[in-house]
């Protein structure tokens, strides 16, 4: 049923699985012995973060933040709102922000500075998708699953109006759905 709204598949379920496993191996090596705190940026990151965590072989803690600069639209409002803050104290911790997509960069730029103000040992960013064509803030991710062109994509946690998160792949949404 959902597939009829998808114009084409960008990244298949297998491609996602393979790349997430590669990222997990890299993060395991980089954070060995550091016991990082993985912070998922809700809601979009939850599928990616769950799969990524199963591919990381080092001690770590997890937490979540709910942050938004989009509201229910398709473009950023520029105003970042924290709807759920961290449960853990991050002072002295190695923090890895887990995001579904680095798009405008407004939210992640704000969030990184917000967390850095709490004196962690380090703050790094892992994003499944990097969409540099729409970047408004000067920020880049330390770990990137895929670079993607400027298309409206959904699936694997990414949504439009809270729909399509449950697709096992990432696809381009037909324009008539969101226009």
Beta strands, then each sheet from edge to edge (+ up, - down):
strand 1: 6-11
strand 2: 36-42
strand 3: 60-68
strand 4: 81-84
strand 5: 94-102
strand 6: 122-130
strand 7: 143-147
strand 8: 153-154
strand 9: 170-173
sheet 1: 1+ 9- 8+
sheet 2: 4+ 3- 2- 5- 6- 7-
end
